[in-house]
Amino acid sequence: MRTAMEIQPHEATAPDSCGLPTTPCSVVWSRGHAYVLEGLRARWVGRDDRGRPHAISGAEMQRRGWTLFKTA
């Protein structure tokens, strides 16, 4: 079993590579910010560096890179 420190951000290198969670209210981390999957619109919602709401698509989340655990 791998620890949180060993887990690297997921990147979209292949279409079938580790995909984003699909359960509504799932949480992932990207660029130091938490994002929650909205159920009805299938978009990831979080906050930007200034605390403003920020929504991105699943494709954008894949491009940015993401992880299930907050990294230091």
DRENNU-719176 format. One record per atom (N, C-alpha, C): residue number from 1; chain; x, y, z. Coordinates in nm, 2 decimals. Each point is the difference from the previous one (the first is absolute). Example, Ala and Ser with C-alpha at 12.3 -4.5 7.8 and 13.67 -1.06 7.14 Angstrom:
DRENNU-719176
+-----+-------+--------+--------+--------+
|   n | chain |   east |  north |     up |
+-----+-------+--------+--------+--------+
|   1 |     A |   1.32 |  -0.57 |   0.78 |
|   1 |     A |  -0.09 |   0.12 |   0.00 |
|   1 |     A |   0.09 |   0.12 |   0.00 |
|   2 |     A |  -0.04 |   0.11 |  -0.07 |
|   2 |     A |   0.09 |   0.11 |   0.00 |
|   2 |     A |  -0.08 |   0.11 |   0.08 |
+-----+-------+--------+--------+--------+
end
This chain:
DRENNU-719176
+-----+-------+--------+--------+--------+
|   n | chain |   east |  north |     up |
+-----+-------+--------+--------+--------+
|   1 |     A |   0.08 |  -0.12 |   0.00 |
|   1 |     A |  -0.08 |   0.12 |   0.00 |
|   1 |     A |   0.09 |   0.12 |   0.00 |
|   2 |     A |  -0.04 |   0.10 |  -0.08 |
|   2 |     A |   0.08 |   0.13 |  -0.01 |
|   2 |     A |  -0.05 |   0.10 |   0.10 |
|   3 |     A |   0.09 |   0.08 |   0.05 |
|   3 |     A |  -0.04 |   0.11 |   0.10 |
|   3 |     A |  -0.04 |   0.12 |  -0.08 |
|   4 |     A |  -0.06 |   0.10 |   0.06 |
|   4 |     A |  -0.04 |   0.12 |  -0.07 |
|   4 |     A |   0.12 |   0.07 |  -0.05 |
|   5 |     A |   0.12 |  -0.01 |   0.06 |
|   5 |     A |   0.12 |   0.07 |  -0.05 |
|   5 |     A |   0.05 |  -0.06 |  -0.12 |
|   6 |     A |  -0.03 |  -0.13 |  -0.03 |
|   6 |     A |   0.05 |  -0.06 |  -0.12 |
|   6 |     A |  -0.09 |   0.02 |  -0.12 |
|   7 |     A |  -0.12 |   0.04 |   0.02 |
|   7 |     A |  -0.10 |   0.02 |  -0.11 |
|   7 |     A |   0.03 |   0.13 |  -0.07 |
|   8 |     A |   0.02 |  -0.01 |  -0.13 |
|   8 |     A |   0.02 |   0.11 |  -0.09 |
|   8 |     A |  -0.13 |   0.05 |  -0.07 |
|   9 |     A |  -0.01 |   0.12 |  -0.03 |
|   9 |     A |  -0.12 |   0.05 |  -0.07 |
|   9 |     A |  -0.02 |  -0.08 |  -0.13 |
|  10 |     A |  -0.13 |  -0.02 |  -0.02 |
|  10 |     A |  -0.04 |  -0.07 |  -0.13 |
|  10 |     A |   0.01 |   0.09 |  -0.12 |
|  11 |     A |   0.05 |  -0.05 |  -0.11 |
|  11 |     A |   0.00 |   0.08 |  -0.12 |
|  11 |     A |  -0.06 |  -0.08 |  -0.11 |
|  12 |     A |  -0.07 |   0.07 |  -0.09 |
|  12 |     A |  -0.06 |  -0.07 |  -0.11 |
|  12 |     A |   0.10 |  -0.03 |  -0.11 |
|  13 |     A |   0.06 |  -0.12 |   0.02 |
|  13 |     A |   0.10 |  -0.04 |  -0.10 |
|  13 |     A |  -0.06 |  -0.10 |  -0.10 |
|  14 |     A |  -0.11 |  -0.06 |   0.04 |
|  14 |     A |  -0.07 |  -0.10 |  -0.08 |
|  14 |     A |  -0.15 |   0.01 |   0.03 |
|  15 |     A |  -0.09 |  -0.02 |  -0.09 |
|  15 |     A |  -0.14 |   0.02 |   0.02 |
|  15 |     A |  -0.05 |  -0.09 |   0.11 |
|  16 |     A |   0.06 |  -0.12 |   0.02 |
|  16 |     A |  -0.04 |  -0.10 |   0.10 |
|  16 |     A |   0.07 |   0.01 |   0.13 |
|  17 |     A |   0.09 |   0.10 |   0.01 |
|  17 |     A |   0.08 |   0.01 |   0.13 |
|  17 |     A |  -0.09 |   0.04 |   0.11 |
|  18 |     A |   0.04 |  -0.01 |   0.12 |
|  18 |     A |  -0.08 |   0.02 |   0.12 |
|  18 |     A |  -0.09 |   0.12 |  -0.02 |
|  19 |     A |  -0.12 |  -0.02 |  -0.01 |
|  19 |     A |  -0.10 |   0.11 |  -0.02 |
|  19 |     A |  -0.04 |   0.07 |   0.12 |
|  20 |     A |  -0.06 |   0.12 |  -0.01 |
|  20 |     A |  -0.05 |   0.07 |   0.11 |
|  20 |     A |  -0.12 |  -0.07 |   0.06 |
|  21 |     A |  -0.02 |   0.02 |   0.13 |
|  21 |     A |  -0.11 |  -0.06 |   0.07 |
|  21 |     A |  -0.13 |   0.05 |  -0.07 |
|  22 |     A |  -0.11 |  -0.08 |   0.00 |
|  22 |     A |  -0.12 |   0.04 |  -0.06 |
|  22 |     A |  -0.12 |   0.01 |   0.10 |
|  23 |     A |   0.03 |  -0.03 |   0.12 |
|  23 |     A |  -0.11 |   0.01 |   0.10 |
|  23 |     A |  -0.02 |   0.15 |   0.04 |
|  24 |     A |  -0.12 |   0.05 |   0.00 |
|  24 |     A |  -0.02 |   0.13 |   0.04 |
|  24 |     A |   0.05 |   0.03 |   0.14 |
|  25 |     A |   0.06 |   0.12 |   0.03 |
|  25 |     A |   0.06 |   0.04 |   0.12 |
|  25 |     A |   0.14 |  -0.06 |   0.02 |
|  26 |     A |   0.05 |  -0.07 |  -0.10 |
|  26 |     A |   0.14 |  -0.04 |   0.01 |
|  26 |     A |   0.09 |   0.11 |   0.01 |
|  27 |     A |   0.11 |  -0.01 |   0.08 |
|  27 |     A |   0.10 |   0.11 |   0.01 |
|  27 |     A |   0.14 |  -0.05 |  -0.05 |
|  28 |     A |   0.06 |   0.09 |  -0.08 |
|  28 |     A |   0.13 |  -0.02 |  -0.05 |
|  28 |     A |   0.08 |   0.13 |   0.02 |
|  29 |     A |   0.13 |  -0.01 |   0.00 |
|  29 |     A |   0.09 |   0.12 |   0.02 |
|  29 |     A |   0.07 |   0.03 |  -0.13 |
|  30 |     A |   0.02 |   0.12 |  -0.03 |
|  30 |     A |   0.07 |   0.05 |  -0.12 |
|  30 |     A |   0.06 |   0.13 |   0.03 |
|  31 |     A |   0.13 |   0.01 |  -0.02 |
|  31 |     A |   0.08 |   0.12 |   0.02 |
|  31 |     A |  -0.03 |   0.06 |   0.14 |
|  32 |     A |   0.00 |  -0.08 |   0.10 |
|  32 |     A |  -0.02 |   0.04 |   0.13 |
|  32 |     A |  -0.14 |   0.04 |   0.05 |
|  33 |     A |  -0.10 |  -0.02 |  -0.09 |
|  33 |     A |  -0.14 |   0.03 |   0.03 |
|  33 |     A |  -0.09 |  -0.12 |  -0.01 |
|  34 |     A |  -0.10 |  -0.01 |   0.09 |
|  34 |     A |  -0.09 |  -0.11 |   0.00 |
|  34 |     A |  -0.11 |   0.04 |  -0.10 |
|  35 |     A |  -0.05 |  -0.11 |  -0.07 |
|  35 |     A |  -0.11 |   0.02 |  -0.10 |
|  35 |     A |  -0.10 |  -0.11 |   0.03 |
|  36 |     A |  -0.13 |   0.04 |  -0.01 |
|  36 |     A |  -0.11 |  -0.10 |   0.03 |
|  36 |     A |  -0.08 |  -0.01 |  -0.13 |
|  37 |     A |  -0.03 |  -0.13 |  -0.03 |
|  37 |     A |  -0.08 |  -0.03 |  -0.12 |
|  37 |     A |  -0.15 |   0.04 |   0.02 |
|  38 |     A |  -0.05 |   0.09 |  -0.07 |
|  38 |     A |  -0.15 |   0.03 |   0.00 |
|  38 |     A |  -0.07 |  -0.11 |  -0.07 |
|  39 |     A |  -0.11 |  -0.05 |   0.06 |
|  39 |     A |  -0.07 |  -0.11 |  -0.06 |
|  39 |     A |  -0.07 |   0.03 |  -0.13 |
|  40 |     A |  -0.08 |   0.11 |   0.00 |
|  40 |     A |  -0.09 |   0.02 |  -0.12 |
|  40 |     A |   0.08 |   0.05 |  -0.12 |
|  41 |     A |   0.10 |   0.09 |   0.02 |
|  41 |     A |   0.07 |   0.06 |  -0.12 |
|  41 |     A |   0.13 |  -0.07 |  -0.03 |
|  42 |     A |   0.04 |  -0.10 |   0.08 |
|  42 |     A |   0.12 |  -0.07 |  -0.03 |
|  42 |     A |   0.12 |   0.09 |  -0.02 |
|  43 |     A |   0.02 |   0.09 |   0.09 |
|  43 |     A |   0.11 |   0.09 |   0.00 |
|  43 |     A |   0.07 |   0.00 |   0.14 |
|  44 |     A |   0.12 |   0.04 |   0.00 |
|  44 |     A |   0.08 |   0.00 |   0.12 |
|  44 |     A |   0.00 |   0.15 |   0.05 |
|  45 |     A |  -0.04 |   0.02 |   0.13 |
|  45 |     A |  -0.01 |   0.13 |   0.06 |
|  45 |     A |   0.09 |   0.01 |   0.12 |
|  46 |     A |   0.08 |   0.11 |   0.00 |
|  46 |     A |   0.09 |   0.03 |   0.11 |
|  46 |     A |   0.01 |   0.15 |   0.01 |
|  47 |     A |   0.12 |   0.04 |   0.06 |
|  47 |     A |   0.02 |   0.14 |   0.02 |
|  47 |     A |   0.14 |   0.04 |  -0.06 |
|  48 |     A |   0.01 |   0.12 |  -0.06 |
|  48 |     A |   0.13 |   0.04 |  -0.05 |
|  48 |     A |   0.09 |   0.05 |   0.11 |
|  49 |     A |   0.12 |   0.05 |  -0.04 |
|  49 |     A |   0.09 |   0.05 |   0.10 |
|  49 |     A |  -0.05 |   0.12 |   0.08 |
|  50 |     A |  -0.10 |   0.07 |  -0.05 |
|  50 |     A |  -0.06 |   0.11 |   0.07 |
|  50 |     A |  -0.13 |  -0.03 |   0.07 |
|  51 |     A |  -0.03 |  -0.13 |   0.01 |
|  51 |     A |  -0.12 |  -0.04 |   0.07 |
|  51 |     A |  -0.13 |   0.01 |  -0.08 |
|  52 |     A |   0.01 |   0.03 |  -0.13 |
|  52 |     A |  -0.12 |   0.01 |  -0.09 |
|  52 |     A |  -0.04 |  -0.14 |  -0.05 |
|  53 |     A |  -0.13 |  -0.02 |  -0.02 |
|  53 |     A |  -0.04 |  -0.13 |  -0.05 |
|  53 |     A |   0.06 |  -0.02 |  -0.14 |
|  54 |     A |   0.04 |  -0.13 |  -0.03 |
|  54 |     A |   0.06 |  -0.03 |  -0.12 |
|  54 |     A |  -0.05 |  -0.14 |  -0.05 |
|  55 |     A |  -0.06 |  -0.01 |  -0.12 |
|  55 |     A |  -0.05 |  -0.12 |  -0.05 |
|  55 |     A |   0.08 |  -0.04 |  -0.13 |
|  56 |     A |   0.03 |  -0.13 |  -0.01 |
|  56 |     A |   0.07 |  -0.05 |  -0.11 |
|  56 |     A |  -0.06 |  -0.13 |  -0.05 |
|  57 |     A |   0.02 |  -0.04 |  -0.12 |
|  57 |     A |  -0.05 |  -0.12 |  -0.06 |
|  57 |     A |   0.09 |  -0.12 |   0.04 |
|  58 |     A |  -0.05 |  -0.12 |  -0.02 |
|  58 |     A |   0.08 |  -0.12 |   0.03 |
|  58 |     A |   0.12 |   0.00 |  -0.09 |
|  59 |     A |  -0.01 |   0.04 |  -0.13 |
|  59 |     A |   0.11 |   0.00 |  -0.09 |
|  59 |     A |   0.11 |   0.10 |   0.05 |
|  60 |     A |  -0.04 |   0.11 |   0.04 |
|  60 |     A |   0.10 |   0.10 |   0.06 |
|  60 |     A |   0.06 |  -0.05 |   0.12 |
|  61 |     A |  -0.07 |  -0.07 |   0.09 |
|  61 |     A |   0.06 |  -0.06 |   0.12 |
|  61 |     A |   0.11 |  -0.10 |  -0.04 |
|  62 |     A |  -0.03 |  -0.08 |  -0.10 |
|  62 |     A |   0.10 |  -0.10 |  -0.05 |
|  62 |     A |   0.12 |   0.07 |  -0.05 |
|  63 |     A |  -0.01 |   0.11 |  -0.07 |
|  63 |     A |   0.11 |   0.07 |  -0.06 |
|  63 |     A |   0.09 |   0.06 |   0.12 |
|  64 |     A |  -0.07 |   0.05 |   0.10 |
|  64 |     A |   0.07 |   0.07 |   0.11 |
|  64 |     A |   0.07 |  -0.10 |   0.09 |
|  65 |     A |  -0.05 |  -0.12 |   0.01 |
|  65 |     A |   0.06 |  -0.10 |   0.09 |
|  65 |     A |  -0.08 |   0.00 |   0.13 |
|  66 |     A |  -0.02 |  -0.11 |   0.06 |
|  66 |     A |  -0.07 |  -0.01 |   0.12 |
|  66 |     A |   0.04 |  -0.11 |   0.09 |
|  67 |     A |  -0.04 |  -0.01 |   0.13 |
|  67 |     A |   0.03 |  -0.11 |   0.09 |
|  67 |     A |  -0.12 |  -0.01 |   0.10 |
|  68 |     A |  -0.01 |  -0.11 |   0.06 |
|  68 |     A |  -0.10 |  -0.02 |   0.10 |
|  68 |     A |   0.04 |   0.05 |   0.13 |
|  69 |     A |   0.13 |   0.03 |   0.02 |
|  69 |     A |   0.05 |   0.04 |   0.13 |
|  69 |     A |   0.07 |   0.14 |  -0.01 |
|  70 |     A |  -0.02 |   0.08 |   0.10 |
|  70 |     A |   0.07 |   0.13 |   0.00 |
|  70 |     A |   0.15 |  -0.03 |   0.01 |
|  71 |     A |   0.08 |   0.06 |  -0.08 |
|  71 |     A |   0.15 |  -0.02 |   0.01 |
|  71 |     A |   0.06 |   0.13 |   0.07 |
|  72 |     A |   0.11 |  -0.02 |   0.06 |
|  72 |     A |   0.06 |   0.11 |   0.07 |
|  72 |     A |   0.06 |   0.10 |  -0.09 |
+-----+-------+--------+--------+--------+
end
